[in-house]
Amino acid sequence: MWWYSTIFIGAAVLAAGLTVVVMYLATQAGIVDQSSTAPQRKRQRQAKPLLGGLAMYGAITALTVYLWPYITTGYLLPKHLLGVLVAGGVVMIGGVCDDIWQLSPKQQIIFPLLACFIIIASGIGIDYITNPLGGILNVQQWEIVLVEWRGLPYHLTWWADLFTLLWLMGTMYSTKMLDGLDGLVPGIGVIGGLIIFLLSISTTVAQPETGLLALLFAGAAAGFLVWNFSPAKIYLGEGGSLLCGLMLGTLAILSGSKIATAVLILGLPIIDMVWVIVRRLLIEKRSPFSGDTLHLHFQLQALGLSDRTIAVIFYAITAVFGVSSLVVAGPQKMAILVVLILLSVSLITWLYIRVQREQSSSS
């Protein structure tokens, strides 16, 4: 276990050190988040540097290259690892462009989509889903060979690739929309990465290589969290928030299509994202990408809770439901998922009604 501890600590130390460098460079370049750009969503009193995701990505990439022989000795192939790093680089490039030039939602979405296509092209995909009630749901249908290179066929599998695309876009945008509070996304990244690590090294999955990659991600997120926990010294930026979702979504696929586990880890942010999008589209008749204070963490802020308290609440919910996925299986996991959905929906609904009542009474 000392080997794993060393990797985690090494990733954390490297990411923390790189964050200091990124803070300096972003500040000098004027790539900062001005509170005046969205006063209803940000409460900081002074501008904070962006681009924090670069520190996480740099630490993950450097240590992945260093540990390449150990990570590619079993289930993970070099093309898989290369796909993850290139896809992560793409979302970081898009994030840097957005942090500098404030891209429109239509321009922003190009980079996550491209990252998804790279992941799929590298051979990472959801070929089956373990049915919690028993059996396996196979989504490998309508397979078409596109090209054959060095004796290996590269094919398009309509349903599997479409499901993978939707899954990764969902995880990326759930962390993107969650990134409105100090320490929230990297903290959940640490918890999620550690849970997938424990799952990967278990006898059930037995993929220590995937576990190493998950541990690198968790360590990098922990190192960045040192500087991002409230009061934050630096923000993830667009690319960093997308990177966390991309890594968690991809790691869930690599660890044996454990989609239910990832849903339990990201359940609260995903449900919150769905609620906000539905309200924007169906009730308020506006773009789902428009900003507002409908998200759960903003509703908790409106009740007077501190950023640290809200972050700890999210951490606790993520940890409880994430760890539960390690100790239960089958119908029990489905029951826990139903409990998570009911809890999330009830909490979001109660908070929204209460905040609306308080705003009405004060006006």
C-alpha positions as a printed Julia matrix, in Angstrom:
363×3 Matrix{Float64}:
   0.0    0.0     0.0
   3.01   2.32    0.46
   3.4    2.29   -3.33
  -0.1    3.69   -3.8
   0.37   6.21   -1.0
   3.57   7.47   -2.62
   1.82   7.94   -5.96
  -1.07   9.84   -4.39
   1.2   12.1    -2.36
   3.5   12.65   -5.33
   0.61  13.71   -7.56
  -0.73  16.01   -4.84
   2.63  17.68   -4.22
   3.3   18.14   -7.94
  -0.17  19.57   -8.58
   0.11  21.92   -5.59
   3.47  23.17   -6.83
   2.26  23.61  -10.4
  -0.76  25.52   -9.08
   1.56  28.14   -7.6
   3.22  28.54  -10.99
  -0.12  28.78  -12.79
  -1.37  31.35  -10.25
   1.62  33.56  -10.97
   1.4   33.22  -14.76
  -2.39  33.75  -14.89
  -2.14  36.82  -12.66
   0.68  38.3   -14.71
  -1.24  37.65  -17.93
  -4.43  39.15  -16.51
  -6.39  35.91  -16.93
  -8.52  36.39  -13.85
 -12.15  36.0   -12.87
 -13.64  39.44  -12.32
 -16.46  39.47   -9.76
 -18.17  42.16  -11.81
 -18.77  39.75  -14.7
 -21.39  37.78  -12.75
 -22.11  39.5    -9.45
 -25.16  37.36   -8.73
 -23.07  34.18   -8.87
 -19.71  35.19   -7.38
 -19.14  36.74   -3.97
 -15.36  37.21   -3.97
 -14.12  40.74   -3.29
 -11.11  40.63   -5.56
 -10.21  39.03   -8.88
  -8.8   35.51   -8.67
  -6.61  33.82  -11.3
  -8.13  31.19  -13.57
  -6.49  28.29  -15.47
  -6.12  26.16  -12.33
  -7.05  23.08  -14.33
  -3.71  23.36  -16.12
  -1.92  22.45  -12.89
  -4.05  19.33  -12.47
  -3.63  18.33  -16.1
   0.11  18.95  -15.96
   0.53  16.75  -12.88
  -1.62  13.96  -14.33
   0.2   14.03  -17.67
   3.72  14.18  -16.22
   3.17  11.29  -13.81
   1.23   9.24  -16.35
   4.18   9.47  -18.74
   6.59   8.64  -15.91
   4.52   5.61  -14.83
   3.63   4.6   -18.38
   5.26   1.12  -18.2
   3.31   0.3   -15.04
  -0.04   1.6   -16.25
   0.08  -0.15  -19.64
   1.07  -3.62  -18.41
  -2.43  -5.06  -18.29
  -5.92  -3.96  -19.19
  -5.02  -0.42  -20.29
  -3.41  -0.21  -23.72
  -1.1    2.63  -24.82
  -3.8    3.9   -27.19
  -6.24   4.16  -24.28
  -3.83   6.19  -22.2
  -2.87   8.38  -25.14
  -6.57   9.0   -25.84
  -7.19  10.13  -22.26
  -4.24  12.54  -22.3
  -5.07  14.0   -25.73
  -8.75  14.39  -24.86
  -7.79  16.09  -21.6
  -5.49  18.4   -23.54
  -8.31  19.33  -25.9
 -10.68  20.38  -23.09
  -7.82  22.33  -21.5
  -7.14  24.19  -24.76
 -10.83  25.02  -25.05
 -10.9   26.08  -21.41
  -7.95  28.42  -21.81
  -9.58  29.98  -24.88
 -12.81  30.48  -22.94
 -11.06  31.94  -19.89
  -9.3   34.45  -22.14
 -11.9   35.32  -24.77
 -15.23  34.35  -23.12
 -16.47  31.97  -25.81
 -20.15  31.56  -26.53
 -21.89  28.3   -25.41
 -21.91  27.1   -29.03
 -18.16  27.6   -29.26
 -17.52  26.09  -25.82
 -19.26  22.82  -26.64
 -16.94  22.09  -29.58
 -14.06  21.1   -27.3
 -15.95  18.64  -25.04
 -17.47  17.01  -28.12
 -14.05  16.66  -29.73
 -12.69  15.17  -26.5
 -15.49  12.58  -26.51
 -14.7   11.59  -30.1
 -11.02  11.18  -29.19
 -11.9    8.95  -26.24
 -14.14   6.79  -28.43
 -11.56   6.66  -31.25
  -8.93   5.44  -28.77
 -11.04   2.35  -28.1
 -12.61   3.42  -24.82
 -16.34   2.89  -24.79
 -19.33   1.47  -22.99
 -19.84  -1.94  -24.6
 -22.1   -3.26  -21.87
 -23.79  -2.16  -18.68
 -24.08  -4.4   -15.67
 -27.76  -4.72  -14.8
 -28.16  -4.23  -11.02
 -31.1   -6.65  -11.15
 -28.97  -9.3   -12.78
 -27.35  -9.93  -16.14
 -25.67  -7.62  -18.63
 -27.14  -5.1   -21.05
 -25.16  -5.33  -24.28
 -25.0   -2.12  -26.33
 -22.55  -3.42  -28.96
 -24.87  -3.44  -31.94
 -24.68  -2.19  -35.52
 -20.91  -2.43  -35.7
 -19.2   -1.02  -38.81
 -15.45  -1.38  -39.47
 -14.08   2.02  -40.51
 -10.42   1.21  -41.03
  -7.9   -1.53  -40.24
  -4.41  -0.55  -39.1
  -1.63  -2.98  -38.2
  -4.1   -5.81  -38.2
  -6.39  -4.09  -35.69
  -9.88  -3.07  -36.86
 -11.22   0.33  -35.83
 -14.98   0.27  -35.97
 -18.02   2.38  -35.24
 -20.61   0.86  -32.93
 -23.67   3.05  -33.14
 -25.41   2.44  -29.81
 -22.26   1.92  -27.74
 -20.53   5.01  -29.14
 -23.66   7.14  -28.8
 -24.14   6.04  -25.2
 -20.47   6.78  -24.46
 -20.79  10.24  -26.04
 -23.89  11.08  -23.99
 -22.34   9.71  -20.8
 -19.12  11.71  -21.1
 -20.94  14.9   -22.07
 -23.2   14.4   -19.06
 -20.33  13.94  -16.6
 -18.38  16.89  -18.05
 -21.3   19.3   -17.93
 -22.34  18.17  -14.45
 -18.93  19.21  -13.07
 -18.87  22.31  -15.28
 -22.2   23.5   -13.85
 -21.18  22.49  -10.33
 -18.09  24.7   -10.45
 -19.63  27.76   -8.83
 -18.29  27.37   -5.3
 -14.79  27.21   -3.83
 -13.42  23.68   -3.59
 -16.57  21.9    -4.72
 -15.47  20.22   -7.96
 -11.89  19.24   -7.01
 -13.12  17.93   -3.64
 -15.64  15.67   -5.35
 -12.89  14.73   -7.79
 -10.7   13.54   -4.91
 -13.51  11.44   -3.43
 -14.59  10.05   -6.8
 -11.04   9.22   -7.85
 -10.31   7.39   -4.6
 -13.55   5.38   -4.81
 -12.79   4.31   -8.4
  -9.25   3.45   -7.29
 -10.56   1.19   -4.51
 -13.04  -0.36   -6.92
 -10.34  -1.0    -9.54
  -7.95  -2.79   -7.17
 -10.75  -4.92   -5.7
 -10.98  -8.6    -6.57
 -14.22  -7.91   -8.41
 -12.63  -5.64  -11.03
  -8.93  -6.5   -10.59
  -7.56  -3.66  -12.73
  -4.65  -2.11  -10.77
  -3.6   -0.16  -13.89
  -6.92   1.69  -13.95
  -6.53   2.16  -10.22
  -3.18   3.9   -10.76
  -4.72   6.34  -13.24
  -7.6    7.04  -10.85
  -5.12   7.59   -8.01
  -3.12  10.07  -10.11
  -6.3   12.02  -10.8
  -7.36  11.96   -7.13
  -3.91  13.12   -6.01
  -3.78  15.94   -8.56
  -7.24  17.1    -7.48
  -6.15  17.0    -3.82
  -3.07  19.1    -4.56
  -5.14  21.71   -6.35
  -7.78  21.66   -3.6
  -5.18  23.02   -1.18
  -5.35  26.32   -3.08
  -9.0   26.13   -4.16
 -10.76  25.4    -0.87
 -12.6   28.41    0.55
 -11.33  31.07    0.48
  -9.95  30.09   -2.93
  -6.67  31.53   -4.19
  -7.28  30.26   -7.75
 -10.14  28.8    -9.77
 -10.27  25.71  -11.98
 -11.45  27.63  -15.01
 -13.56  26.19  -17.81
 -11.02  23.55  -18.79
 -10.4   22.35  -15.24
 -14.08  21.81  -14.45
 -14.55  19.86  -17.71
 -11.37  17.85  -17.06
 -12.73  16.58  -13.74
 -15.92  15.36  -15.38
 -14.02  13.82  -18.29
 -11.68  11.91  -15.97
 -14.45  10.61  -13.71
 -16.61   9.58  -16.67
 -13.73   7.86  -18.48
 -12.43   6.13  -15.35
 -15.92   4.74  -14.72
 -15.85   3.18  -18.2
 -12.31   1.83  -17.82
 -13.07   0.23  -14.44
 -15.48  -2.21  -16.04
 -18.35   0.02  -17.17
 -19.23   0.79  -13.55
 -21.69   3.47  -14.6
 -23.87   2.97  -11.53
 -20.87   3.67   -9.29
 -20.1    6.91  -11.11
 -23.77   7.91  -10.99
 -23.7    7.47   -7.21
 -20.55   9.6    -7.02
 -21.91  12.34   -9.29
 -25.58  11.72   -8.53
 -26.29  14.99   -6.74
 -24.55  17.2    -9.34
 -26.2   15.29  -12.23
 -29.68  15.6   -10.75
 -29.07  19.26   -9.97
 -27.93  19.82  -13.58
 -31.03  18.1   -14.98
 -33.3   20.15  -12.71
 -31.73  23.44  -13.76
 -31.8   22.59  -17.48
 -35.44  21.47  -17.34
 -36.46  24.61  -15.51
 -34.61  26.87  -17.94
 -36.06  25.14  -21.01
 -39.61  24.25  -20.02
 -40.55  26.82  -17.4
 -38.51  29.93  -18.15
 -38.25  29.29  -21.93
 -34.6   30.28  -22.24
 -31.25  28.77  -23.14
 -30.07  25.89  -20.93
 -26.6   27.47  -21.01
 -27.66  30.81  -19.54
 -26.4   31.62  -16.07
 -28.52  31.97  -12.94
 -28.62  31.05   -9.25
 -30.86  28.0    -9.54
 -28.15  25.49   -8.71
 -28.34  23.72   -5.37
 -25.17  25.3    -3.99
 -26.48  28.79   -4.79
 -29.78  27.97   -3.07
 -27.84  26.88    0.02
 -25.88  30.13   -0.15
 -29.16  32.04   -0.19
 -30.04  30.39    3.14
 -26.88  31.83    4.65
 -24.64  28.75    4.67
 -20.93  29.4     4.22
 -19.01  28.11    1.22
 -17.07  25.71    3.42
 -20.22  24.28    4.98
 -21.83  23.74    1.58
 -18.69  22.06    0.24
 -18.55  19.71    3.24
 -22.23  18.8     2.73
 -21.54  17.88   -0.9
 -18.42  15.94    0.12
 -20.37  13.97    2.72
 -23.19  13.05    0.35
 -20.7   12.06   -2.36
 -18.63   9.96    0.06
 -21.59   8.17    1.64
 -23.21   7.14   -1.62
 -19.88   6.51   -3.35
 -18.58   4.23   -0.61
 -21.92   2.42   -0.52
 -21.3    1.36   -4.13
 -18.2   -0.51   -2.94
 -19.98  -2.61   -0.33
 -23.27  -3.46   -2.04
 -24.18  -4.98   -5.38
 -27.15  -5.94   -7.5
 -30.62  -4.85   -6.36
 -29.14  -3.19   -3.25
 -27.15  -0.77   -5.42
 -30.32   0.06   -7.37
 -32.14   0.72   -4.09
 -29.37   3.09   -2.95
 -29.55   4.88   -6.31
 -33.31   5.36   -5.86
 -32.7    6.75   -2.36
 -30.12   9.17   -3.77
 -32.54  10.37   -6.44
 -35.38  10.85   -3.98
 -33.1   12.63   -1.49
 -31.69  14.94   -4.15
 -35.05  15.81   -5.67
 -36.58  16.42   -2.24
 -33.66  18.61   -1.13
 -33.65  20.66   -4.34
 -37.43  21.13   -4.29
 -37.54  22.09   -0.6
 -34.7   24.57   -0.96
 -36.19  26.18   -4.05
 -39.61  26.64   -2.41
 -38.07  28.0     0.79
 -35.8   30.48   -1.02
 -38.69  31.66   -3.19
 -40.84  32.25   -0.11
 -38.1   34.21    1.63
 -37.5   36.34   -1.46
 -41.26  37.02   -1.79
 -41.62  37.99    1.85
 -38.62  40.36    1.69
 -39.78  42.12   -1.47
